[in-house]
Amino acid sequence: MAEALMRWQEGLDRIQATPFHLFAVDNNTDVGAPGTAGAELVAPSYWGFINSIFLPTVVFYTVLWFAVYACVQYNCWLSWQEGIKRKRLLNLTTSLIHSTVGSFLYSISGLYLFAFFCYNTKLMFAAPLHYYSYLDSQIITLSIGYFFYDGIDLVLNDKLSISTGVLLFHHVASIYVLSTAVLSKKFLLYAYWAMLMEVSSIFLHTRSILHISKLSTTSMIGFSKVISYLNLFSFIIFRGFVQFFLFGWAWVNYDHIHFVFKCIAFGGGFCFAVINVSLLLRILHSDGFLLSSVVSQDRLDALLEDNEYSNSSESVAKSEKKELLDV
């Protein structure tokens, strides 16, 4: 054990002393988990999901996120009447907490990933495949718990719609990809790269909260403008560049990973790229950077889940849909 730990630390020191390369073949097996040599060359096994500590840990984190939502529900947006707008604000606030927890402090409960990236920049570029540490894997498991929580909430409380379907697909795909990294003890830093997109979500969720709460047109107009530009900037950096790197790294390491991992890297990456491009166009459109904010009634109903307004008066429904259009 001590020898393996010493070899792991020597591997980290060697990477820090190596010249920087944007894309490189990852041969850094000495910073991986013991006994996992060659695991990237065989199909991943998912039996560990039910016969290891992984499942109880995911269940714990899922319950934890329900507890976070309960705290938000009983302490935030209390002046708002029960309805779709308050529910949306509560959900966005919980999502903002996840984005913040999952993206920035070098500890389990803070701005973790961004600080990890800044502190271990060479490691992030050099060893997306082989690097593994149990403690560092917990931030990924925490995010898996969040996606389970939000997926369950969507199924139980949202009506079936295009936007709900897209979100559920995103969550299922995220759970699959992140679970593959944790269970195989490979691709941990590849998952870290993917989760860096949550840095962008901090500004995305803040922007949505400001719009729905009307703070963007009342007491926080200037702040809302700043958030709008920061959201656009962070989107390009933490979604655009991150996806560029993930595609480039997978291409360079194409001959060094199993077919299943290739499908995850390219197939999954393509799906997330489509989602991100669609989201970017909606943001540019909504914030007035691209075309006008005119949307047809049919498109509005599809985007804003018209069935959720069926129990409201017609005038209130139209008013709420118009206000939520720019979110």
Phi and psi restraints in degrees (value plus and minus 20) as a CYANA .aco file:
   2 ALA   PHI     -84.6   -44.6
   2 ALA   PSI     -56.7   -16.7
   3 GLU   PHI     -87.1   -47.1
   3 GLU   PSI     -61.7   -21.7
   4 ALA   PHI     -84.0   -44.0
   4 ALA   PSI     -61.1   -21.1
   5 LEU   PHI     -85.6   -45.6
   5 LEU   PSI     -58.9   -18.9
   6 MET   PHI     -85.1   -45.1
   6 MET   PSI     -61.8   -21.8
   7 ARG   PHI     -84.9   -44.9
   7 ARG   PSI     -58.3   -18.3
   8 TRP   PHI     -82.1   -42.1
   8 TRP   PSI     -65.2   -25.2
   9 GLN   PHI     -87.0   -47.0
   9 GLN   PSI     -59.1   -19.1
  10 GLU   PHI     -83.8   -43.8
  10 GLU   PSI     -55.9   -15.9
  11 GLY   PHI     -84.3   -44.3
  11 GLY   PSI     -61.3   -21.3
  12 LEU   PHI     -82.7   -42.7
  12 LEU   PSI     -63.4   -23.4
  13 ASP   PHI     -83.8   -43.8
  13 ASP   PSI     -59.1   -19.1
  14 ARG   PHI     -83.4   -43.4
  14 ARG   PSI     -61.5   -21.5
  15 ILE   PHI     -83.5   -43.5
  15 ILE   PSI     -60.9   -20.9
  16 GLN   PHI     -84.6   -44.6
  16 GLN   PSI     -47.6    -7.6
  17 ALA   PHI    -109.4   -69.4
  17 ALA   PSI     -27.5    12.5
  18 THR   PHI    -103.6   -63.6
  18 THR   PSI     121.5   161.5
  19 PRO   PHI     -77.4   -37.4
  19 PRO   PSI     126.6   166.6
  20 PHE   PHI     -93.5   -53.5
  20 PHE   PSI     117.7   157.7
  21 HIS   PHI    -154.0  -114.0
  21 HIS   PSI     115.4   155.4
  22 LEU   PHI     -84.5   -44.5
  22 LEU   PSI     -69.9   -29.9
  23 PHE   PHI    -142.7  -102.7
  23 PHE   PSI     112.5   152.5
  24 ALA   PHI    -172.3  -132.3
  24 ALA   PSI     130.4   170.4
  25 VAL   PHI     -88.2   -48.2
  25 VAL   PSI     109.0   149.0
  26 ASP   PHI    -107.5   -67.5
  26 ASP   PSI      80.3   120.3
  27 ASN   PHI    -129.8   -89.8
  27 ASN   PSI      -0.8    39.2
  28 ASN   PHI    -106.0   -66.0
  28 ASN   PSI      41.0    81.0
  29 THR   PHI     -87.4   -47.4
  29 THR   PSI     -39.6     0.4
  30 ASP   PHI     -92.2   -52.2
  30 ASP   PSI     -30.9     9.1
  31 VAL   PHI    -124.7   -84.7
  31 VAL   PSI      -8.6    31.4
  32 GLY   PHI    -112.1   -72.1
  32 GLY   PSI     159.3   199.3
  33 ALA   PHI     -94.7   -54.7
  33 ALA   PSI     121.8   161.8
  34 PRO   PHI     -79.7   -39.7
  34 PRO   PSI     119.7   159.7
  35 GLY   PHI      60.5   100.5
  35 GLY   PSI      -9.4    30.6
  36 THR   PHI    -132.2   -92.2
  36 THR   PSI      -7.8    32.2
  37 ALA   PHI     -80.5   -40.5
  37 ALA   PSI     107.9   147.9
  38 GLY   PHI      64.5   104.5
  38 GLY   PSI     -20.6    19.4
  39 ALA   PHI     -83.9   -43.9
  39 ALA   PSI     -45.6    -5.6
  40 GLU   PHI     -94.3   -54.3
  40 GLU   PSI     -29.8    10.2
  41 LEU   PHI    -118.2   -78.2
  41 LEU   PSI     -21.8    18.2
  42 VAL   PHI    -142.8  -102.8
  42 VAL   PSI     139.8   179.8
  43 ALA   PHI     -83.6   -43.6
  43 ALA   PSI     119.7   159.7
  44 PRO   PHI     -88.5   -48.5
  44 PRO   PSI     126.6   166.6
  45 SER   PHI    -123.9   -83.9
  45 SER   PSI     116.7   156.7
  46 TYR   PHI    -130.7   -90.7
  46 TYR   PSI      -7.9    32.1
  47 TRP   PHI     -83.1   -43.1
  47 TRP   PSI     -47.9    -7.9
  48 GLY   PHI     -83.0   -43.0
  48 GLY   PSI     -36.4     3.6
  49 PHE   PHI     -84.1   -44.1
  49 PHE   PSI     -51.8   -11.8
  50 ILE   PHI    -133.4   -93.4
  50 ILE   PSI     -36.4     3.6
  51 ASN   PHI    -137.2   -97.2
  51 ASN   PSI      11.0    51.0
  52 SER   PHI    -163.8  -123.8
  52 SER   PSI    -195.8  -155.8
  53 ILE   PHI     -92.1   -52.1
  53 ILE   PSI     -28.9    11.1
  54 PHE   PHI     -81.4   -41.4
  54 PHE   PSI     -69.4   -29.4
  55 LEU   PHI     -82.6   -42.6
  55 LEU   PSI     -69.1   -29.1
  56 PRO   PHI     -78.1   -38.1
  56 PRO   PSI     -54.7   -14.7
  57 THR   PHI     -86.7   -46.7
  57 THR   PSI     -62.9   -22.9
  58 VAL   PHI     -83.3   -43.3
  58 VAL   PSI     -63.3   -23.3
  59 VAL   PHI     -80.8   -40.8
  59 VAL   PSI     -62.6   -22.6
  60 PHE   PHI     -79.8   -39.8
  60 PHE   PSI     -67.1   -27.1
  61 TYR   PHI     -88.4   -48.4
  61 TYR   PSI     -53.3   -13.3
  62 THR   PHI     -83.9   -43.9
  62 THR   PSI     -66.4   -26.4
  63 VAL   PHI     -81.7   -41.7
  63 VAL   PSI     -58.2   -18.2
  64 LEU   PHI     -79.2   -39.2
  64 LEU   PSI     -61.7   -21.7
  65 TRP   PHI     -89.1   -49.1
  65 TRP   PSI     -53.5   -13.5
  66 PHE   PHI     -84.8   -44.8
  66 PHE   PSI     -56.0   -16.0
  67 ALA   PHI     -87.4   -47.4
  67 ALA   PSI     -59.2   -19.2
  68 VAL   PHI     -81.0   -41.0
  68 VAL   PSI     -65.0   -25.0
  69 TYR   PHI     -81.3   -41.3
  69 TYR   PSI     -60.8   -20.8
  70 ALA   PHI     -82.0   -42.0
  70 ALA   PSI     -61.7   -21.7
  71 CYS   PHI     -82.8   -42.8
  71 CYS   PSI     -62.6   -22.6
  72 VAL   PHI     -83.1   -43.1
  72 VAL   PSI     -62.4   -22.4
  73 GLN   PHI     -81.9   -41.9
  73 GLN   PSI     -57.9   -17.9
  74 TYR   PHI    -113.3   -73.3
  74 TYR   PSI     -21.0    19.0
  75 ASN   PHI    -150.3  -110.3
  75 ASN   PSI     -29.0    11.0
  76 CYS   PHI    -145.6  -105.6
  76 CYS   PSI     128.6   168.6
  77 TRP   PHI      35.6    75.6
  77 TRP   PSI      18.6    58.6
  78 LEU   PHI     -91.0   -51.0
  78 LEU   PSI     -41.7    -1.7
  79 SER   PHI     -99.6   -59.6
  79 SER   PSI     -26.8    13.2
  80 TRP   PHI    -111.9   -71.9
  80 TRP   PSI     118.1   158.1
  81 GLN   PHI     -90.2   -50.2
  81 GLN   PSI     133.0   173.0
  82 GLU   PHI     -80.4   -40.4
  82 GLU   PSI     115.9   155.9
  83 GLY   PHI     144.5   184.5
  83 GLY   PSI    -195.2  -155.2
  84 ILE   PHI     -84.5   -44.5
  84 ILE   PSI     -54.8   -14.8
  85 LYS   PHI     -89.7   -49.7
  85 LYS   PSI     -63.0   -23.0
  86 ARG   PHI     -86.8   -46.8
  86 ARG   PSI     -60.7   -20.7
  87 LYS   PHI     -81.1   -41.1
  87 LYS   PSI     -60.4   -20.4
  88 ARG   PHI     -85.1   -45.1
  88 ARG   PSI     -60.7   -20.7
  89 LEU   PHI     -84.7   -44.7
  89 LEU   PSI     -61.6   -21.6
  90 LEU   PHI     -83.7   -43.7
  90 LEU   PSI     -63.9   -23.9
  91 ASN   PHI     -85.5   -45.5
  91 ASN   PSI     -60.5   -20.5
  92 LEU   PHI     -86.9   -46.9
  92 LEU   PSI     -57.3   -17.3
  93 THR   PHI     -84.6   -44.6
  93 THR   PSI     -62.3   -22.3
  94 THR   PHI     -83.5   -43.5
  94 THR   PSI     -61.2   -21.2
  95 SER   PHI     -84.2   -44.2
  95 SER   PSI     -57.7   -17.7
  96 LEU   PHI     -83.3   -43.3
  96 LEU   PSI     -60.1   -20.1
  97 ILE   PHI     -82.3   -42.3
  97 ILE   PSI     -62.8   -22.8
  98 HIS   PHI     -82.5   -42.5
  98 HIS   PSI     -64.5   -24.5
  99 SER   PHI     -81.2   -41.2
  99 SER   PSI     -59.3   -19.3
 100 THR   PHI     -92.1   -52.1
 100 THR   PSI     -66.0   -26.0
 101 VAL   PHI     -82.6   -42.6
 101 VAL   PSI     -60.1   -20.1
 102 GLY   PHI    -104.4   -64.4
 102 GLY   PSI     -20.4    19.6
 103 SER   PHI    -148.3  -108.3
 103 SER   PSI     -36.8     3.2
 104 PHE   PHI    -153.6  -113.6
 104 PHE   PSI     -66.2   -26.2
 105 LEU   PHI    -117.1   -77.1
 105 LEU   PSI     116.6   156.6
 106 TYR   PHI     -95.7   -55.7
 106 TYR   PSI      46.3    86.3
 107 SER   PHI    -181.0  -141.0
 107 SER   PSI     151.4   191.4
 108 ILE   PHI     -82.3   -42.3
 108 ILE   PSI     -52.0   -12.0
 109 SER   PHI    -139.5   -99.5
 109 SER   PSI      40.5    80.5
 110 GLY   PHI    -180.4  -140.4
 110 GLY   PSI    -171.5  -131.5
 111 LEU   PHI    -104.9   -64.9
 111 LEU   PSI      50.5    90.5
 112 TYR   PHI     -94.6   -54.6
 112 TYR   PSI     -77.3   -37.3
 113 LEU   PHI     -85.0   -45.0
 113 LEU   PSI     -58.8   -18.8
 114 PHE   PHI     -86.0   -46.0
 114 PHE   PSI     -62.7   -22.7
 115 ALA   PHI     -86.4   -46.4
 115 ALA   PSI     -58.1   -18.1
 116 PHE   PHI     -81.5   -41.5
 116 PHE   PSI     -62.7   -22.7
 117 PHE   PHI     -82.4   -42.4
 117 PHE   PSI     -65.8   -25.8
 118 CYS   PHI     -85.4   -45.4
 118 CYS   PSI     -57.7   -17.7
 119 TYR   PHI     -99.8   -59.8
 119 TYR   PSI     -48.1    -8.1
 120 ASN   PHI    -146.4  -106.4
 120 ASN   PSI      27.7    67.7
 121 THR   PHI     -79.2   -39.2
 121 THR   PSI     -68.4   -28.4
 122 LYS   PHI     -81.5   -41.5
 122 LYS   PSI     -59.7   -19.7
 123 LEU   PHI     -83.4   -43.4
 123 LEU   PSI     -61.3   -21.3
 124 MET   PHI     -81.0   -41.0
 124 MET   PSI     -57.6   -17.6
 125 PHE   PHI    -102.3   -62.3
 125 PHE   PSI     -51.2   -11.2
 126 ALA   PHI    -107.8   -67.8
 126 ALA   PSI     -51.8   -11.8
 127 ALA   PHI    -152.8  -112.8
 127 ALA   PSI      29.6    69.6
 128 PRO   PHI     -83.2   -43.2
 128 PRO   PSI     -45.2    -5.2
 129 LEU   PHI    -106.4   -66.4
 129 LEU   PSI     -72.3   -32.3
 130 HIS   PHI    -114.1   -74.1
 130 HIS   PSI     -46.6    -6.6
 131 TYR   PHI     -80.7   -40.7
 131 TYR   PSI     116.8   156.8
 132 TYR   PHI    -171.9  -131.9
 132 TYR   PSI     117.8   157.8
 133 SER   PHI    -167.0  -127.0
 133 SER   PSI     112.3   152.3
 134 TYR   PHI     -79.1   -39.1
 134 TYR   PSI     -65.1   -25.1
 135 LEU   PHI     -82.8   -42.8
 135 LEU   PSI     -60.9   -20.9
 136 ASP   PHI     -88.5   -48.5
 136 ASP   PSI     -41.9    -1.9
 137 SER   PHI     -96.4   -56.4
 137 SER   PSI     -35.1     4.9
 138 GLN   PHI     -88.7   -48.7
 138 GLN   PSI     -50.5   -10.5
 139 ILE   PHI     -86.9   -46.9
 139 ILE   PSI     -50.3   -10.3
 140 ILE   PHI     -91.3   -51.3
 140 ILE   PSI     -63.3   -23.3
 141 THR   PHI     -84.1   -44.1
 141 THR   PSI     -56.6   -16.6
 142 LEU   PHI     -79.6   -39.6
 142 LEU   PSI     -61.2   -21.2
 143 SER   PHI     -90.5   -50.5
 143 SER   PSI     -55.5   -15.5
 144 ILE   PHI     -79.8   -39.8
 144 ILE   PSI     -63.1   -23.1
 145 GLY   PHI     -79.8   -39.8
 145 GLY   PSI     -59.3   -19.3
 146 TYR   PHI     -83.8   -43.8
 146 TYR   PSI     -63.8   -23.8
 147 PHE   PHI     -86.7   -46.7
 147 PHE   PSI     -54.3   -14.3
 148 PHE   PHI     -84.1   -44.1
 148 PHE   PSI     -67.2   -27.2
 149 TYR   PHI     -77.3   -37.3
 149 TYR   PSI     -70.5   -30.5
 150 ASP   PHI     -88.7   -48.7
 150 ASP   PSI     -55.4   -15.4
 151 GLY   PHI     -84.2   -44.2
 151 GLY   PSI     -63.8   -23.8
 152 ILE   PHI     -82.1   -42.1
 152 ILE   PSI     -62.3   -22.3
 153 ASP   PHI     -82.2   -42.2
 153 ASP   PSI     -60.6   -20.6
 154 LEU   PHI     -83.1   -43.1
 154 LEU   PSI     -65.0   -25.0
 155 VAL   PHI     -86.1   -46.1
 155 VAL   PSI     -59.8   -19.8
 156 LEU   PHI    -100.9   -60.9
 156 LEU   PSI     -53.2   -13.2
 157 ASN   PHI    -136.9   -96.9
 157 ASN   PSI     -30.2     9.8
 158 ASP   PHI    -129.4   -89.4
 158 ASP   PSI     127.8   167.8
 159 LYS   PHI    -100.3   -60.3
 159 LYS   PSI     131.4   171.4
 160 LEU   PHI     -84.0   -44.0
 160 LEU   PSI     108.0   148.0
 161 SER   PHI    -178.0  -138.0
 161 SER   PSI     155.4   195.4
 162 ILE   PHI     -83.3   -43.3
 162 ILE   PSI     -67.1   -27.1
 163 SER   PHI     -84.6   -44.6
 163 SER   PSI     -58.4   -18.4
 164 THR   PHI     -84.5   -44.5
 164 THR   PSI     -61.9   -21.9
 165 GLY   PHI     -82.0   -42.0
 165 GLY   PSI     -61.8   -21.8
 166 VAL   PHI     -83.8   -43.8
 166 VAL   PSI     -63.1   -23.1
 167 LEU   PHI     -83.9   -43.9
 167 LEU   PSI     -62.8   -22.8
 168 LEU   PHI     -83.5   -43.5
 168 LEU   PSI     -60.6   -20.6
 169 PHE   PHI     -81.2   -41.2
 169 PHE   PSI     -64.1   -24.1
 170 HIS   PHI     -78.9   -38.9
 170 HIS   PSI     -64.6   -24.6
 171 HIS   PHI     -88.8   -48.8
 171 HIS   PSI     -62.8   -22.8
 172 VAL   PHI     -83.2   -43.2
 172 VAL   PSI     -64.6   -24.6
 173 ALA   PHI     -83.2   -43.2
 173 ALA   PSI     -61.5   -21.5
 174 SER   PHI     -84.1   -44.1
 174 SER   PSI     -63.2   -23.2
 175 ILE   PHI     -81.0   -41.0
 175 ILE   PSI     -63.0   -23.0
 176 TYR   PHI     -83.9   -43.9
 176 TYR   PSI     -68.9   -28.9
 177 VAL   PHI     -85.5   -45.5
 177 VAL   PSI     -66.7   -26.7
 178 LEU   PHI     -87.8   -47.8
 178 LEU   PSI     -57.2   -17.2
 179 SER   PHI     -85.4   -45.4
 179 SER   PSI     -57.3   -17.3
 180 THR   PHI     -79.0   -39.0
 180 THR   PSI     -61.9   -21.9
 181 ALA   PHI     -85.7   -45.7
 181 ALA   PSI     -64.0   -24.0
 182 VAL   PHI     -90.9   -50.9
 182 VAL   PSI     -64.1   -24.1
 183 LEU   PHI     -91.3   -51.3
 183 LEU   PSI     -56.5   -16.5
 184 SER   PHI    -101.9   -61.9
 184 SER   PSI     -34.3     5.7
 185 LYS   PHI      37.8    77.8
 185 LYS   PSI       9.5    49.5
 186 LYS   PHI    -149.6  -109.6
 186 LYS   PSI     140.9   180.9
 187 PHE   PHI      44.3    84.3
 187 PHE   PSI       4.5    44.5
 188 LEU   PHI     -82.8   -42.8
 188 LEU   PSI     -66.8   -26.8
 189 LEU   PHI     -94.6   -54.6
 189 LEU   PSI     -43.6    -3.6
 190 TYR   PHI     -82.3   -42.3
 190 TYR   PSI     -62.3   -22.3
 191 ALA   PHI     -85.6   -45.6
 191 ALA   PSI     -56.3   -16.3
 192 TYR   PHI     -80.3   -40.3
 192 TYR   PSI     -64.0   -24.0
 193 TRP   PHI     -77.8   -37.8
 193 TRP   PSI     -66.9   -26.9
 194 ALA   PHI     -81.8   -41.8
 194 ALA   PSI     -59.5   -19.5
 195 MET   PHI     -94.1   -54.1
 195 MET   PSI     -34.7     5.3
 196 LEU   PHI     -81.2   -41.2
 196 LEU   PSI     -39.0     1.0
 197 MET   PHI     -81.7   -41.7
 197 MET   PSI     -41.8    -1.8
 198 GLU   PHI     -86.7   -46.7
 198 GLU   PSI     -40.3    -0.3
 199 VAL   PHI     -80.7   -40.7
 199 VAL   PSI     -62.9   -22.9
 200 SER   PHI     -82.1   -42.1
 200 SER   PSI     -54.9   -14.9
 201 SER   PHI     -85.7   -45.7
 201 SER   PSI     -44.3    -4.3
 202 ILE   PHI     -77.2   -37.2
 202 ILE   PSI     -70.0   -30.0
 203 PHE   PHI     -95.1   -55.1
 203 PHE   PSI     -52.4   -12.4
 204 LEU   PHI     -83.7   -43.7
 204 LEU   PSI     -66.4   -26.4
 205 HIS   PHI     -90.8   -50.8
 205 HIS   PSI     -57.5   -17.5
 206 THR   PHI     -82.0   -42.0
 206 THR   PSI     -62.6   -22.6
 207 ARG   PHI     -79.3   -39.3
 207 ARG   PSI     -65.3   -25.3
 208 SER   PHI     -85.2   -45.2
 208 SER   PSI     -60.9   -20.9
 209 ILE   PHI     -82.1   -42.1
 209 ILE   PSI     -63.2   -23.2
 210 LEU   PHI     -82.5   -42.5
 210 LEU   PSI     -58.8   -18.8
 211 HIS   PHI     -89.5   -49.5
 211 HIS   PSI     -69.9   -29.9
 212 ILE   PHI     -86.1   -46.1
 212 ILE   PSI     -58.9   -18.9
 213 SER   PHI     -98.3   -58.3
 213 SER   PSI     -23.1    16.9
 214 LYS   PHI      48.8    88.8
 214 LYS   PSI     -12.6    27.4
 215 LEU   PHI     -86.2   -46.2
 215 LEU   PSI     -42.8    -2.8
 216 SER   PHI     -91.2   -51.2
 216 SER   PSI     -35.7     4.3
 217 THR   PHI    -137.9   -97.9
 217 THR   PSI     -12.8    27.2
 218 THR   PHI    -145.1  -105.1
 218 THR   PSI    -113.7   -73.7
 219 SER   PHI    -109.7   -69.7
 219 SER   PSI     -29.4    10.6
 220 MET   PHI    -149.0  -109.0
 220 MET   PSI      22.8    62.8
 221 ILE   PHI     -83.8   -43.8
 221 ILE   PSI     -69.0   -29.0
 222 GLY   PHI     -83.5   -43.5
 222 GLY   PSI     -64.4   -24.4
 223 PHE   PHI     -82.0   -42.0
 223 PHE   PSI     -59.5   -19.5
 224 SER   PHI     -82.6   -42.6
 224 SER   PSI     -59.3   -19.3
 225 LYS   PHI     -82.9   -42.9
 225 LYS   PSI     -63.2   -23.2
 226 VAL   PHI     -81.9   -41.9
 226 VAL   PSI     -65.6   -25.6
 227 ILE   PHI     -80.7   -40.7
 227 ILE   PSI     -58.1   -18.1
 228 SER   PHI     -80.4   -40.4
 228 SER   PSI     -64.6   -24.6
 229 TYR   PHI     -92.8   -52.8
 229 TYR   PSI     -58.7   -18.7
 230 LEU   PHI     -84.5   -44.5
 230 LEU   PSI     -57.1   -17.1
 231 ASN   PHI     -81.4   -41.4
 231 ASN   PSI     -63.9   -23.9
 232 LEU   PHI     -86.4   -46.4
 232 LEU   PSI     -64.2   -24.2
 233 PHE   PHI     -83.7   -43.7
 233 PHE   PSI     -67.6   -27.6
 234 SER   PHI     -87.0   -47.0
 234 SER   PSI     -51.4   -11.4
 235 PHE   PHI     -82.5   -42.5
 235 PHE   PSI     -64.9   -24.9
 236 ILE   PHI     -85.4   -45.4
 236 ILE   PSI     -62.4   -22.4
 237 ILE   PHI     -94.5   -54.5
 237 ILE   PSI     -74.2   -34.2
 238 PHE   PHI    -109.2   -69.2
 238 PHE   PSI     -27.9    12.1
 239 ARG   PHI    -133.4   -93.4
 239 ARG   PSI     -69.9   -29.9
 240 GLY   PHI     -84.8   -44.8
 240 GLY   PSI     -76.2   -36.2
 241 PHE   PHI     -86.2   -46.2
 241 PHE   PSI     -59.4   -19.4
 242 VAL   PHI     -80.3   -40.3
 242 VAL   PSI     -64.8   -24.8
 243 GLN   PHI     -86.8   -46.8
 243 GLN   PSI     -56.2   -16.2
 244 PHE   PHI     -80.0   -40.0
 244 PHE   PSI     -65.3   -25.3
 245 PHE   PHI     -85.0   -45.0
 245 PHE   PSI     -63.5   -23.5
 246 LEU   PHI     -82.6   -42.6
 246 LEU   PSI     -60.9   -20.9
 247 PHE   PHI     -86.1   -46.1
 247 PHE   PSI     -65.1   -25.1
 248 GLY   PHI     -83.4   -43.4
 248 GLY   PSI     -63.6   -23.6
 249 TRP   PHI     -84.0   -44.0
 249 TRP   PSI     -62.9   -22.9
 250 ALA   PHI     -83.1   -43.1
 250 ALA   PSI     -56.1   -16.1
 251 TRP   PHI     -87.0   -47.0
 251 TRP   PSI     -63.8   -23.8
 252 VAL   PHI     -85.7   -45.7
 252 VAL   PSI     -54.5   -14.5
 253 ASN   PHI    -119.6   -79.6
 253 ASN   PSI      -1.2    38.8
 254 TYR   PHI     -75.6   -35.6
 254 TYR   PSI     -61.4   -21.4
 255 ASP   PHI    -104.7   -64.7
 255 ASP   PSI     -15.6    24.4
 256 HIS   PHI    -136.7   -96.7
 256 HIS   PSI      -9.3    30.7
 257 ILE   PHI    -155.6  -115.6
 257 ILE   PSI     136.3   176.3
 258 HIS   PHI     -89.7   -49.7
 258 HIS   PSI     139.9   179.9
 259 PHE   PHI     -76.5   -36.5
 259 PHE   PSI     -58.7   -18.7
 260 VAL   PHI     -81.4   -41.4
 260 VAL   PSI     -62.8   -22.8
 261 PHE   PHI     -87.9   -47.9
 261 PHE   PSI     -53.1   -13.1
 262 LYS   PHI     -83.4   -43.4
 262 LYS   PSI     -62.6   -22.6
 263 CYS   PHI     -82.6   -42.6
 263 CYS   PSI     -61.6   -21.6
 264 ILE   PHI     -82.8   -42.8
 264 ILE   PSI     -65.0   -25.0
 265 ALA   PHI     -86.8   -46.8
 265 ALA   PSI     -66.5   -26.5
 266 PHE   PHI    -111.3   -71.3
 266 PHE   PSI     -65.6   -25.6
 267 GLY   PHI     -87.4   -47.4
 267 GLY   PSI     -70.0   -30.0
 268 GLY   PHI     -84.2   -44.2
 268 GLY   PSI     -61.1   -21.1
 269 GLY   PHI     -81.2   -41.2
 269 GLY   PSI     -59.2   -19.2
 270 PHE   PHI     -84.5   -44.5
 270 PHE   PSI     -63.5   -23.5
 271 CYS   PHI     -81.5   -41.5
 271 CYS   PSI     -63.9   -23.9
 272 PHE   PHI     -88.1   -48.1
 272 PHE   PSI     -52.8   -12.8
 273 ALA   PHI     -84.3   -44.3
 273 ALA   PSI     -61.7   -21.7
 274 VAL   PHI     -82.4   -42.4
 274 VAL   PSI     -64.1   -24.1
 275 ILE   PHI     -81.3   -41.3
 275 ILE   PSI     -64.4   -24.4
 276 ASN   PHI     -87.5   -47.5
 276 ASN   PSI     -60.8   -20.8
 277 VAL   PHI     -83.9   -43.9
 277 VAL   PSI     -63.1   -23.1
 278 SER   PHI     -80.8   -40.8
 278 SER   PSI     -63.7   -23.7
 279 LEU   PHI     -84.5   -44.5
 279 LEU   PSI     -61.2   -21.2
 280 LEU   PHI     -81.7   -41.7
 280 LEU   PSI     -63.5   -23.5
 281 LEU   PHI     -83.4   -43.4
 281 LEU   PSI     -58.8   -18.8
 282 ARG   PHI     -85.8   -45.8
 282 ARG   PSI     -59.2   -19.2
 283 ILE   PHI     -85.5   -45.5
 283 ILE   PSI     -67.2   -27.2
 284 LEU   PHI     -80.3   -40.3
 284 LEU   PSI     -59.8   -19.8
 285 HIS   PHI     -87.9   -47.9
 285 HIS   PSI     -67.3   -27.3
 286 SER   PHI     -86.3   -46.3
 286 SER   PSI     -57.5   -17.5
 287 ASP   PHI    -107.8   -67.8
 287 ASP   PSI     -14.7    25.3
 288 GLY   PHI      63.1   103.1
 288 GLY   PSI      -8.8    31.2
 289 PHE   PHI    -103.7   -63.7
 289 PHE   PSI     -39.5     0.5
 290 LEU   PHI    -157.8  -117.8
 290 LEU   PSI      95.5   135.5
 291 LEU   PHI      38.2    78.2
 291 LEU   PSI    -179.8  -139.8
 292 SER   PHI    -124.0   -84.0
 292 SER   PSI     155.2   195.2
 293 SER   PHI    -119.3   -79.3
 293 SER   PSI      16.6    56.6
 294 VAL   PHI    -114.4   -74.4
 294 VAL   PSI     104.4   144.4
 295 VAL   PHI    -150.1  -110.1
 295 VAL   PSI     120.5   160.5
 296 SER   PHI     -87.7   -47.7
 296 SER   PSI     138.9   178.9
 297 GLN   PHI     -82.0   -42.0
 297 GLN   PSI     -60.2   -20.2
 298 ASP   PHI     -82.7   -42.7
 298 ASP   PSI     -63.3   -23.3
 299 ARG   PHI     -86.4   -46.4
 299 ARG   PSI     -57.7   -17.7
 300 LEU   PHI     -82.6   -42.6
 300 LEU   PSI     -63.5   -23.5
 301 ASP   PHI     -82.8   -42.8
 301 ASP   PSI     -59.6   -19.6
 302 ALA   PHI     -87.0   -47.0
 302 ALA   PSI     -61.7   -21.7
 303 LEU   PHI     -93.6   -53.6
 303 LEU   PSI     -55.6   -15.6
 304 LEU   PHI    -126.8   -86.8
 304 LEU   PSI      -3.2    36.8
 305 GLU   PHI      33.9    73.9
 305 GLU   PSI      52.6    92.6
 306 ASP   PHI     -77.6   -37.6
 306 ASP   PSI     -50.8   -10.8
 307 ASN   PHI     -82.9   -42.9
 307 ASN   PSI     -45.0    -5.0
 308 GLU   PHI     -89.2   -49.2
 308 GLU   PSI     -34.6     5.4
 309 TYR   PHI    -118.8   -78.8
 309 TYR   PSI     -15.6    24.4
 310 SER   PHI     -84.8   -44.8
 310 SER   PSI     -45.8    -5.8
 311 ASN   PHI    -112.7   -72.7
 311 ASN   PSI     -18.5    21.5
 312 SER   PHI    -117.3   -77.3
 312 SER   PSI     142.3   182.3
 313 SER   PHI     -88.1   -48.1
 313 SER   PSI     135.3   175.3
 314 GLU   PHI     -81.8   -41.8
 314 GLU   PSI     -59.4   -19.4
 315 SER   PHI     -88.9   -48.9
 315 SER   PSI     -60.4   -20.4
 316 VAL   PHI     -87.0   -47.0
 316 VAL   PSI     -60.8   -20.8
 317 ALA   PHI     -80.0   -40.0
 317 ALA   PSI     -66.8   -26.8
 318 LYS   PHI     -83.7   -43.7
 318 LYS   PSI     -59.2   -19.2
 319 SER   PHI     -84.6   -44.6
 319 SER   PSI     -66.9   -26.9
 320 GLU   PHI     -85.4   -45.4
 320 GLU   PSI     -59.8   -19.8
 321 LYS   PHI     -84.9   -44.9
 321 LYS   PSI     -57.5   -17.5
 322 LYS   PHI     -86.4   -46.4
 322 LYS   PSI     -59.3   -19.3
 323 GLU   PHI     -90.6   -50.6
 323 GLU   PSI     -55.7   -15.7
 324 LEU   PHI     -99.8   -59.8
 324 LEU   PSI     -31.3     8.7
 325 LEU   PHI     -78.9   -38.9
 325 LEU   PSI     -58.2   -18.2
 326 ASP   PHI    -106.9   -66.9
 326 ASP   PSI     -15.7    24.3
